[in-house]
Amino acid sequence: MLLKNKGIDIILEIGGIISFDAAFALFEKKLDRENLSKLLKINQKDVLLKIANSIAMCQPDNVFVCTGSEEDKQYIRDIALNNREETKLALKGHTVHFDLKEEQGRITDRTFYIINDGEEVSSLAKKTSRYDALNDIKAKMSGIMRGKVMLIGFYLRGPLGSPMSNPAVEITSSAYVLHSAEILYRNIYLHFDKEVDRLGHFYTNIHSQGQNRPEDLPNARVYMDRSYQTTYAINCTYAGNTLLLKKGNHRFSVDKAVYKNRGDELSEHMFITGIKGPQGRLTWFAGAAPSGCGKTTTAMAGHHFMGDDLAQMWIDKNGAIRSVNPECGIFGIVENLNWEGDPLLMELLKKEGTEVIWSNVLIDEKGFPHWTGNGEEPPEQGFNFQGFWKKGMTDKNGIPVPISHSNARATLASKDIANYSSDSENPEGAITRIFTYSGRDSDTMPPVRVAKNSDHGVVIGASIVSAATSTEVGATGVNRAPWANAPFIPGPLADYMDAQFCFFGNKKIATEYKPVMAGLNYFLTDKARGGISNKLLGEKRDVRVWLTWLERKAYDEVDVIETPIGQIPKYDDLKKMFREIIKKEYLESLYIKQFSLYIDNIIVRIDLQINAYGKEKGVPYKLFEVLNEQKEGLLNLKKLFGSVVSPTDLLKLNNKGETY
C-alpha cells in the first residue's frame, strides 16, 4: 500500500516556508519584476510553496521562469551556451552536450526511493528512510545553487485535456536540462492551473548539477519521494538522472496506475506506432523494450509515429485500450543509427533545419557529429565524451576507445519527423490493438510469437531478458528486464504484475478490441542456430515485416502455427510479406533457423523466471501456471522430436489436432 502525503514533506521541512506571505516575500527578493509577474500568474498555492521552498533550500542568485515563449526558449538556449553546457555545431540549430565521462548513464547505485515505515519497494530498487533522505538532501542541496540561476518550467506529460496526462514542475540550475524539457515536453504555463485542477495532482522535480566535477560524483544522488510526488537530483548531469520529468515522473505514474486505478490504466515503458493495413486501415501498436534494444527503430518503422519511449494507457467507455505519449520529443540512442535502418531520423540528424541536442558523440574539427554504427568512415580525430580522440586510440588497458559512447543520444522534437502522427496531440489517444515485448536475446526466442491469451501475454512481458546496455552505469552481463519497466516500478513487482493481469484481462475490454500480445526478437545470431558467426539472422528493416504480420494477425487475416510458447507465422505468409513490404527474398532455410524451437534454451529461460519470481513475495500464481504449462508442452515436444523442433514438425502436430 502507498499512502500519499504521509510523513514530512522534505522540501517544505528544509525550506521552512509554510505560508504564502512568506513565499511572496522570498519571491520579491529573488525574482526581478518580469519574472515575479510571470510566476504569480500561477495560482496553485501548493505549487508556489514547492517553488518557494526550493529557492530557500538551493539559494540561487536569481530565478527565471520559462513560459514557453520563443523569447524565453531562446534565453534558455543562450544560457546553455554561455555556461558551456552546450556548444554550437556546424549545422544550424545543432548543439552538443557532454556529460562527465564517469556519468554516461543512469546512476542506479545512487538512486533511492524515500519510504515511510511499513512501505515496500521493488526488490530491484534501492530505498532509504524519510529521516535519512531528509538529512542527506539537506546536507547536499542547501546552497547548491549559489552563484547560479534557478530555471523553472511548467509542463504537461501528455496531450492537453487527456485523462492520462500529468502536470509537472521542473526546477533546475541546468540550462541543458530545461532546454531538453522544452523539446521533450509540452510547456503549458498558460494552462497549468487548469490542468492541475482538472487532474487533481502535479509532480515536482528539483535538480542541480552542483559544480559538475568528477570528484563530486560519489555524492551524486537521485531521490524519489512517492508520498509527495517530488524528485531530487543532486550533482549529476546525464538527462536520465536529471530530467526527472522523464523516468522520475514515470515512476509516479506507475504508482498511480498500480495503487489508485489498478486494472483501468497502465503507465508503460513503451513506444507507440501505427501500421497501415489493407484498404487504408491503421492499427496502433505499443511495445516495450529495454533502452538500447531497438525500441526507437521499431517505433520509427511504423507508418505513423507517435512515441518511442513511454505510453499512458486506459480502457475507454467503449471497451477499447487507448494510449497517449507523455512526451512530444525523442531522447534517443544513436549507436547503429544509419541510413539503411533509420532514414527518417537520419534526414533530421544530418541536415540543417531541425533543433537537435547531441550528447556524448564525437565532434570533428569542422563541428560535425559522428557516432558508432552510422555507416560512415570516422574522421581522423575529434573530441568526444572522454576528451580528445584520434583513430587507433586505446585506453590504459589497451582497449580501443570508440568514437562515441554507446549511450550517446540525440534530442529532437517529434513534430520534425516526417511520419509523426497528427493524432499525437489528441487527448482521446489512439486505440491500441497490439502490444509487443522484446529484449536483446541472441539464442532463444523466435523473431515473433503471439500469446494465446492475455495471461500468456502478461507472462511474455514479465519474462523479458536482455544483454546489459550502457544506459545504466556499471551494468554487465545478461539481465532480467520485466516489461522493460523494472527500473521504474517503485512498489513490489507482485503488485505491478497483478495490475498487468487485471488490466489486460479486464472484462471491460470489448471482444473486438481484445489485445494481441506478442514477443519480438531482432537479435538471434547465426551462431545460435548452428552457424559460426555472431552475425544477426536478419536485418533492421525486417522489423516492418514482423509488425505487418502482427497487424494482419489482429484481424485474423493470416494462419498461425501453434506452439507451447505462442503462435508463430507460416512461411508462405512471411515470404509474400518480405517481397511486398521490403522488396526482399526470404529463404525458407532462414525461416527454419529463425522459427525452430530450441527446446533446451527455452526451458532454461523458463526456469530462470520461475526461480527468480519464486523469491518474490505475493507474485500472482497465474505466472507460475503459465510458465509450467509452457514447460510441460516443450518437454512433450522434446520427447517427440528432440531438442530442436522445426516449424514443419509443429505443423504435423497442428494438422493432427494434437496438443502438447
Secondary structure, 3 states (H helix, E strand, C coil): CCCCCCCCCHHHHHHCCCCHHHHHHHHHHHCCHHHHHHHCCCCCHHHHHHHHHHHHHHCCCEEEEECCCHHHHHHHHHHHHHCCCCEECCCCCEEEECCCCCCCCECHHHEEEEECCCCCCCCCCCEEEHHHHHHHHHHHHCCCCCCCEEEEEEEEECCCCCCCCEEEEEEECCHHHHHHHHHHCEECHHHHHHHHHHHCCCEEEEEECCCCCHHHHHHCEEEEECCCCEEEEECCCCHHHHCCCCHHHHHHHHHHHHHHCCCCEEEECEEEEEEECHHHCEEEEEEECCCCCCHHHHHHCCCEEEECCCEEEEECCCCCEEEECCCCEEEEECCCCCCCCCHHHHHHHCCCCCCEEEECCEECCCCCEECCCCCCCCCCEEEECCEEEECCCECCCCCECCCCCCCCEEEEEHHHCCCECHHHHCCCCEEEEEEEEECCCCCCCCCEEECCCHHHHHHHHHCCEEECCCCECCCCCEEECHHHCHHHCCCCHHHHHHHHHHHHCCCCCCHHHCCEEEEECCCCECHHHCCCCCCECCCHHHHHHHHHHHHHHHCCCCCEEEECCEEEECHHHHHHHHHHHHCCCCCHHHHHHHHCEEHHHHHHHHHHHHHHHHCCCCCCHHHHHHHHHHHHHHHHHHHHHCCEECHHHHHHHHHHCCCC
